[in-house]
Amino acid sequence: MVDHMLEPPRLVRRLEVITGVGGRRRWSADEKARILEEAMAPGAVVSDVARRNGMSPQHLFTWRRQAKREADNHPLAFTPVVVSPDTLQPTPNVCREAVIEIVVEGAVIRVPSGVDGAMLATVLQALKSVR
């Protein structure tokens, strides 16, 4: 029992000094969005992204899970719009007023001006549930 007390002290090979405010690190909404975007990019390795940004991979995995859960709770979201020249020939029974055309997986929804927003949301929700 006394033998281990008589051994010479071992040299310290590495000493890490943590300075500054302790506790949890706070990320701004912009930083968090940038890190999440980087982590969700195709082919991204979440552990590498986390290390580059000075956080644990588990923390970033939690952020990703929360972001996916929030996305699932919002059924309607903004989608990028692509404007292309009109290549279709107008049919005689189509009115000439402004119309928004929504194409989702082969289904075409034409929305005339003045349509009820609640009705449009119902139609888009039904289309989403069919997929």
Backbone as a printed PyTorch tensor [residue, N CA C, xyz], in Angstrom:
tensor([[[  0.8170,  -1.1830,   0.0000],
         [  0.0000,   0.0000,   0.0000],
         [  0.8690,   1.2590,   0.0000]],

        [[  1.9740,   1.2350,   0.6380],
         [  2.8670,   2.3820,   0.7050],
         [  3.7090,   2.4660,  -0.5610]],

        [[  3.8740,   1.3340,  -1.2750],
         [  4.7410,   1.3020,  -2.4500],
         [  4.3150,   2.3160,  -3.5180]],

        [[  3.0310,   2.4190,  -3.7750],
         [  2.5990,   3.3280,  -4.8360],
         [  2.8130,   4.7920,  -4.4520]],

        [[  2.9300,   5.0840,  -3.2100],
         [  3.1670,   6.4550,  -2.7660],
         [  4.6300,   6.8390,  -2.9300]],

        [[  5.5150,   5.8410,  -3.0090],
         [  6.9300,   6.1160,  -3.1180],
         [  7.4080,   6.2390,  -4.5600]],

        [[  6.5140,   5.9390,  -5.5080],
         [  6.8930,   6.0530,  -6.9150],
         [  7.0500,   7.5240,  -7.2800]],

        [[  8.0040,   7.8160,  -8.1730],
         [  8.1630,   9.2140,  -8.5900],
         [  6.9420,   9.6560,  -9.3980]],

        [[  6.5970,  10.9140,  -9.3410],
         [  5.4360,  11.3920, -10.1000],
         [  5.6730,  11.2400, -11.6020]],

        [[  4.6140,  10.9250, -12.3120],
         [  4.7070,  10.7680, -13.7690],
         [  4.6470,  12.1320, -14.4360]],

        [[  5.3090,  12.2410, -15.5690],
         [  5.2840,  13.4910, -16.3200],
         [  3.9240,  13.6720, -16.9850]],

        [[  3.4880,  14.8650, -17.0110],
         [  2.2360,  15.1850, -17.6840],
         [  2.5610,  15.4330, -19.1440]],

        [[  1.9750,  14.6620, -20.0190],
         [  2.2680,  14.7790, -21.4490],
         [  1.4210,  15.8600, -22.1120]],

        [[  0.1940,  16.0340, -21.6550],
         [ -0.6730,  17.0230, -22.2820],
         [ -1.4850,  17.7120, -21.2020]],

        [[ -1.5620,  19.0080, -21.2950],
         [ -2.3320,  19.7860, -20.3480],
         [ -3.2090,  20.7360, -21.1530]],

        [[ -4.4900,  20.6810, -20.9490],
         [ -5.4140,  21.5320, -21.6760],
         [ -5.9630,  22.5650, -20.7190]],

        [[ -5.8350,  23.8360, -21.0800],
         [ -6.3350,  24.9250, -20.2560],
         [ -7.5240,  25.5310, -20.9760]],

        [[ -8.6530,  25.5260, -20.3170],
         [ -9.8680,  26.0910, -20.8960],
         [-10.0780,  27.4610, -20.2760]],

        [[-10.1050,  28.4750, -21.1140],
         [-10.2830,  29.8420, -20.6180],
         [-11.6000,  30.3820, -21.1220]],

        [[-11.9990,  31.4830, -20.6040],
         [-13.2370,  32.1120, -21.0470],
         [-14.4210,  31.6370, -20.2320]],

        [[-15.5850,  31.9960, -20.7250],
         [-16.8110,  31.6660, -20.0270],
         [-17.0890,  30.1840, -20.1810]],

        [[-17.3710,  29.5240, -19.1030],
         [-17.6910,  28.1070, -19.1580],
         [-19.1640,  27.9070, -19.4420]],

        [[-19.5570,  26.6860, -19.4780],
         [-20.9670,  26.3970, -19.7030],
         [-21.2600,  26.1260, -21.1580]],

        [[-22.4980,  26.3120, -21.5010],
         [-22.9440,  25.9930, -22.8520],
         [-22.5540,  27.0680, -23.8550]],

        [[-22.2500,  26.6050, -25.0270],
         [-21.9580,  27.5330, -26.1160],
         [-23.2620,  27.8980, -26.7920]],

        [[-23.3980,  29.1200, -27.2250],
         [-24.6080,  29.5840, -27.8990],
         [-24.2850,  29.8700, -29.3660]],

        [[-25.1230,  29.3810, -30.2550],
         [-24.9750,  29.6630, -31.6770],
         [-26.1060,  30.5850, -32.0890]],

        [[-25.7910,  31.5560, -32.9390],
         [-26.8450,  32.4200, -33.4610],
         [-27.6860,  31.6100, -34.4400]],

        [[-28.8610,  32.1070, -34.7500],
         [-29.7480,  31.4060, -35.6910],
         [-29.0750,  31.2540, -37.0530]],

        [[-28.3190,  32.2700, -37.4720],
         [-27.6240,  32.2030, -38.7690],
         [-26.5340,  31.1320, -38.7620]],

        [[-25.7590,  31.0630, -37.6540],
         [-24.7120,  30.0430, -37.5500],
         [-25.3270,  28.6430, -37.5580]],

        [[-26.3910,  28.4810, -36.7880],
         [-27.0420,  27.1780, -36.7010],
         [-27.5860,  26.7560, -38.0640]],

        [[-28.2060,  27.6940, -38.7810],
         [-28.7370,  27.3870, -40.1100],
         [-27.6190,  27.0070, -41.0740]],

        [[-26.4990,  27.7290, -41.0010],
         [-25.3690,  27.4230, -41.8870],
         [-24.8000,  26.0370, -41.5910]],

        [[-24.6460,  25.7120, -40.3100],
         [-24.1010,  24.4070, -39.9260],
         [-25.0620,  23.2970, -40.3330]],

        [[-26.3650,  23.5060, -40.1160],
         [-27.3610,  22.4990, -40.5140],
         [-27.3750,  22.2920, -42.0190]],

        [[-27.2880,  23.3880, -42.7630],
         [-27.2780,  23.2810, -44.2300],
         [-26.0640,  22.4800, -44.6950]],

        [[-24.9240,  22.7420, -44.0770],
         [-23.6980,  22.0130, -44.4230],
         [-23.8310,  20.5310, -44.0700]],

        [[-24.4420,  20.2390, -42.9070],
         [-24.5670,  18.8480, -42.4620],
         [-25.5910,  18.0650, -43.2800]],

        [[-26.5910,  18.7580, -43.8430],
         [-27.6410,  18.0710, -44.5990],
         [-27.3550,  18.0070, -46.0900]],

        [[-26.2230,  18.5480, -46.5110],
         [-25.8600,  18.4920, -47.9240],
         [-25.6060,  17.0360, -48.3240]],

        [[-25.9290,  16.6870, -49.5610],
         [-25.6840,  15.3050, -50.0130],
         [-24.2060,  14.9420, -49.8820]],

        [[-23.9370,  13.7960, -49.2800],
         [-22.5800,  13.3070, -49.1270],
         [-21.8220,  13.8810, -47.9360]],

        [[-22.4610,  14.7550, -47.1500],
         [-21.7750,  15.3510, -45.9970],
         [-21.6440,  14.3250, -44.8820]],

        [[-20.5160,  14.3640, -44.1940],
         [-20.2900,  13.5020, -43.0320],
         [-20.5350,  14.3650, -41.7970]],

        [[-21.5810,  14.0450, -41.0680],
         [-22.0150,  14.8740, -39.9480],
         [-20.9120,  15.0290, -38.9020]],

        [[-20.1860,  13.9740, -38.6240],
         [-19.1160,  14.0490, -37.6180],
         [-18.0320,  15.0350, -38.0430]],

        [[-17.6900,  15.0470, -39.3250],
         [-16.6840,  15.9910, -39.8190],
         [-17.1880,  17.4290, -39.7200]],

        [[-18.4400,  17.6350, -40.0940],
         [-19.0280,  18.9810, -40.0200],
         [-19.0250,  19.4560, -38.5650]],

        [[-19.3840,  18.5820, -37.6440],
         [-19.4210,  18.9480, -36.2280],
         [-18.0330,  19.3380, -35.7320]],

        [[-17.0310,  18.5360, -36.0560],
         [-15.6650,  18.8310, -35.5960],
         [-15.1590,  20.1540, -36.1600]],

        [[-15.4650,  20.4210, -37.4450],
         [-15.0370,  21.6810, -38.0560],
         [-15.6410,  22.8830, -37.3490]],

        [[-16.8210,  22.6910, -36.7810],
         [-17.5130,  23.8030, -36.1380],
         [-17.3850,  23.7900, -34.6140]],

        [[-16.5050,  22.9400, -34.0840],
         [-16.2170,  22.9380, -32.6610],
         [-17.3510,  22.4370, -31.7940]],

        [[-18.0540,  21.4230, -32.2610],
         [-19.1540,  20.8640, -31.4750],
         [-19.1070,  19.3490, -31.5490]],

        [[-19.8470,  18.7010, -30.6740],
         [-19.8590,  17.2370, -30.6940],
         [-20.8120,  16.7450, -31.7820]],

        [[-20.4970,  15.6110, -32.3800],
         [-21.3960,  15.0590, -33.3990],
         [-22.7970,  14.7860, -32.8480]],

        [[-22.8900,  14.3770, -31.5870],
         [-24.2000,  14.1000, -31.0010],
         [-25.0660,  15.3480, -30.9730]],

        [[-24.4480,  16.4980, -30.6960],
         [-25.1810,  17.7670, -30.6750],
         [-25.7460,  18.0760, -32.0640]],

        [[-24.9160,  17.8830, -33.0880],
         [-25.3620,  18.1580, -34.4520],
         [-26.4310,  17.1630, -34.9010]],

        [[-26.2960,  15.8980, -34.5110],
         [-27.3330,  14.9150, -34.8330],
         [-28.6620,  15.3180, -34.1870]],

        [[-28.6090,  15.8640, -32.9710],
         [-29.8290,  16.3400, -32.3050],
         [-30.4370,  17.5010, -33.0820]],

        [[-29.6200,  18.4370, -33.5250],
         [-30.1220,  19.5510, -34.3280],
         [-30.8080,  19.0380, -35.5970]],

        [[-30.1780,  18.0730, -36.2650],
         [-30.7630,  17.5270, -37.4990],
         [-32.1080,  16.8760, -37.2260]],

        [[-32.1860,  16.0840, -36.1530],
         [-33.4350,  15.4090, -35.8040],
         [-34.5340,  16.4430, -35.5130]],

        [[-34.1920,  17.5140, -34.7820],
         [-35.1630,  18.5560, -34.4800],
         [-35.6090,  19.2770, -35.7530]],

        [[-34.6860,  19.5430, -36.6560],
         [-35.0320,  20.2330, -37.9010],
         [-35.9730,  19.3750, -38.7460]],

        [[-35.7070,  18.0710, -38.8080],
         [-36.5850,  17.1780, -39.5700],
         [-37.9650,  17.1010, -38.9350]],

        [[-38.0220,  17.0650, -37.6000],
         [-39.3010,  17.0080, -36.9000],
         [-40.1020,  18.2900, -37.1590]],

        [[-39.4270,  19.4420, -37.1310],
         [-40.1010,  20.7150, -37.4030],
         [-40.6040,  20.7710, -38.8370]],

        [[-39.8330,  20.2430, -39.7700],
         [-40.2520,  20.2290, -41.1760],
         [-41.4890,  19.3540, -41.3590]],

        [[-41.5660,  18.2450, -40.6250],
         [-42.7350,  17.3660, -40.7250],
         [-43.9800,  18.0030, -40.1240]],

        [[-43.7990,  18.9210, -39.1710],
         [-44.9430,  19.5830, -38.5290],
         [-45.5080,  20.7170, -39.3670]],

        [[-44.8130,  21.1240, -40.4010],
         [-45.2830,  22.1950, -41.2800],
         [-45.6050,  21.5930, -42.6450]],

        [[-46.8730,  21.2130, -42.8760],
         [-47.2080,  20.4980, -44.1080],
         [-46.9840,  21.3180, -45.3750]],

        [[-47.2220,  22.6060, -45.3190],
         [-47.0230,  23.4440, -46.5010],
         [-45.7880,  24.3020, -46.2830]],

        [[-44.9220,  24.3150, -47.2510],
         [-43.6930,  25.0890, -47.1400],
         [-43.4340,  25.7770, -48.4670]],

        [[-42.5510,  26.7250, -48.4670],
         [-42.1980,  27.4080, -49.6960],
         [-41.3520,  26.4900, -50.5580]],

        [[-41.5990,  26.5480, -51.8400],
         [-40.8700,  25.7400, -52.8060],
         [-40.2630,  26.6820, -53.8370]],

        [[-39.0480,  26.4110, -54.2700],
         [-38.4690,  27.2740, -55.3000],
         [-39.3360,  27.2690, -56.5610]],

        [[-39.4660,  28.4210, -57.1750],
         [-40.2890,  28.5640, -58.3750],
         [-39.3670,  28.7190, -59.5730]],

        [[-39.6780,  27.9880, -60.6310],
         [-38.9200,  28.0910, -61.8670],
         [-39.8470,  28.6960, -62.9140]],

        [[-39.4240,  29.8000, -63.4970],
         [-40.2190,  30.4550, -64.5270],
         [-39.6510,  30.0390, -65.8650]],

        [[-40.5130,  29.4800, -66.6970],
         [-40.0700,  29.0580, -68.0160],
         [-41.0020,  29.6560, -69.0620]],

        [[-40.5110,  29.8010, -70.2710],
         [-41.3690,  30.3550, -71.3220],
         [-42.5380,  29.4060, -71.5970]],

        [[-43.6670,  29.9910, -71.9630],
         [-44.8680,  29.2040, -72.2390],
         [-44.6700,  28.4560, -73.5530]],

        [[-44.5280,  27.1390, -73.4700],
         [-44.3230,  26.3270, -74.6620],
         [-45.6040,  25.6180, -75.0800]],

        [[-46.6030,  25.6000, -74.2000],
         [-47.8650,  24.9490, -74.5340],
         [-48.7320,  25.8950, -75.3530]],

        [[-49.4510,  25.3370, -76.3020],
         [-50.3890,  26.1220, -77.0810],
         [-51.6540,  26.3270, -76.2620]],

        [[-52.1600,  27.5410, -76.1780],
         [-53.3690,  27.7580, -75.3900],
         [-54.5570,  27.0380, -76.0270]],

        [[-55.3650,  26.4340, -75.1880],
         [-56.5750,  25.7670, -75.6760],
         [-57.7080,  26.7760, -75.6890]],

        [[-58.6900,  26.5830, -76.5630],
         [-59.7510,  27.5830, -76.7000],
         [-60.5940,  27.7650, -75.4370]],

        [[-60.7580,  26.7260, -74.5980],
         [-61.6330,  26.8600, -73.4420],
         [-60.9050,  27.3520, -72.1890]],

        [[-59.6260,  27.7160, -72.2890],
         [-58.8840,  28.2330, -71.1410],
         [-58.9990,  29.7490, -71.1520]],

        [[-59.3590,  30.3220, -70.0230],
         [-59.5270,  31.7760, -69.9570],
         [-58.1660,  32.4630, -70.0410]],

        [[-58.1530,  33.6940, -70.4390],
         [-56.9140,  34.4390, -70.6660],
         [-56.4500,  35.2120, -69.4310]],

        [[-57.0960,  35.0600, -68.2770],
         [-56.6710,  35.7860, -67.0870],
         [-55.4380,  35.1190, -66.4850]],

        [[-54.7990,  35.8130, -65.5430],
         [-53.5900,  35.2890, -64.9080],
         [-53.8900,  33.9990, -64.1570]],

        [[-53.0490,  33.0040, -64.3750],
         [-53.2340,  31.7040, -63.7490],
         [-51.8720,  31.2360, -63.2220]],

        [[-51.8820,  30.6580, -62.0220],
         [-50.6780,  30.0390, -61.4770],
         [-50.8170,  28.5480, -61.7110]],

        [[-49.7700,  27.9560, -62.2740],
         [-49.7790,  26.5300, -62.5430],
         [-48.8170,  25.8450, -61.5900]],

        [[-49.3030,  24.8420, -60.8550],
         [-48.4710,  24.0880, -59.9180],
         [-48.3830,  22.6620, -60.4470]],

        [[-47.1520,  22.2090, -60.6910],
         [-46.9320,  20.8560, -61.2010],
         [-46.1900,  20.0680, -60.1300]],

        [[-46.8200,  18.9990, -59.6430],
         [-46.2250,  18.1570, -58.6130],
         [-46.3330,  16.7130, -59.0650]],

        [[-45.2000,  16.0990, -59.3610],
         [-45.1430,  14.6930, -59.7530],
         [-46.1790,  14.3400, -60.8190]],

        [[-46.2450,  15.1420, -61.8590],
         [-47.1460,  14.8480, -62.9690],
         [-48.5370,  15.4310, -62.8260]],

        [[-48.9460,  15.8290, -61.6520],
         [-50.2640,  16.4400, -61.4560],
         [-50.1390,  17.9420, -61.6890]],

        [[-51.0680,  18.5040, -62.4560],
         [-51.0570,  19.9270, -62.7590],
         [-52.2660,  20.5720, -62.0940]],

        [[-52.0100,  21.5940, -61.2920],
         [-53.0780,  22.3390, -60.6370],
         [-53.0100,  23.7610, -61.1670]],

        [[-54.0850,  24.2230, -61.7680],
         [-54.1490,  25.5940, -62.2880],
         [-54.9730,  26.4240, -61.3090]],

        [[-54.3600,  27.4750, -60.8000],
         [-54.9870,  28.3090, -59.7850],
         [-55.3300,  29.6540, -60.4080]],

        [[-56.6210,  29.9250, -60.6260],
         [-57.0010,  31.2270, -61.1890],
         [-56.8980,  32.3270, -60.1340]],

        [[-56.8650,  33.5630, -60.5850],
         [-56.7990,  34.6690, -59.6290],
         [-58.0930,  34.6970, -58.8180]],

        [[-57.9880,  35.0880, -57.5610],
         [-59.1460,  35.1980, -56.6970],
         [-59.5650,  33.8880, -56.0430]],

        [[-58.7540,  32.8290, -56.1580],
         [-59.1170,  31.5550, -55.5520],
         [-59.0270,  31.6750, -54.0330]],

        [[-59.8800,  30.9480, -53.3270],
         [-59.8900,  30.9370, -51.8710],
         [-58.6330,  30.2170, -51.3680]],

        [[-57.8660,  30.8820, -50.5210],
         [-56.6170,  30.3150, -50.0070],
         [-56.8370,  29.0310, -49.2200]],

        [[-57.9110,  28.9690, -48.4550],
         [-58.1900,  27.7610, -47.6700],
         [-58.4740,  26.5840, -48.5950]],

        [[-59.1920,  26.8360, -49.6850],
         [-59.5000,  25.7710, -50.6360],
         [-58.2160,  25.2740, -51.3030]],

        [[-57.3390,  26.2040, -51.6840],
         [-56.0740,  25.8160, -52.3030],
         [-55.2260,  24.9920, -51.3300]],

        [[-55.1790,  25.4030, -50.0610],
         [-54.4250,  24.6510, -49.0550],
         [-54.9920,  23.2400, -48.9040]],

        [[-56.2940,  23.1030, -48.9470],
         [-56.9300,  21.7870, -48.8410],
         [-56.5460,  20.9040, -50.0240]],

        [[-56.5620,  21.4800, -51.2250],
         [-56.2070,  20.7180, -52.4310],
         [-54.7430,  20.2790, -52.3660]],

        [[-53.8540,  21.1820, -51.9790],
         [-52.4270,  20.8400, -51.9020],
         [-52.1620,  19.8080, -50.8080]],

        [[-52.8800,  19.9080, -49.6860],
         [-52.7230,  18.9180, -48.6180],
         [-53.1910,  17.5490, -49.0940]],

        [[-54.3090,  17.5020, -49.8370],
         [-54.8050,  16.2330, -50.3640],
         [-53.8100,  15.6360, -51.3450]],

        [[-53.2160,  16.4830, -52.1860],
         [-52.2200,  16.0080, -53.1410],
         [-50.9910,  15.4480, -52.4170]],

        [[-50.5900,  16.1220, -51.3440],
         [-49.4370,  15.6670, -50.5810],
         [-49.7130,  14.3200, -49.9080]],

        [[-50.9150,  14.1250, -49.4280],
         [-51.2400,  12.8690, -48.7360],
         [-51.3490,  11.6800, -49.7010]],

        [[-51.5880,  11.9500, -50.9880],
         [-51.6860,  10.8870, -51.9890],
         [-50.3050,  10.3560, -52.3280]],

        [[-49.2850,  11.2140, -52.2670],
         [-47.9160,  10.8000, -52.6420],
         [-47.4450,   9.7140, -51.7830]]])
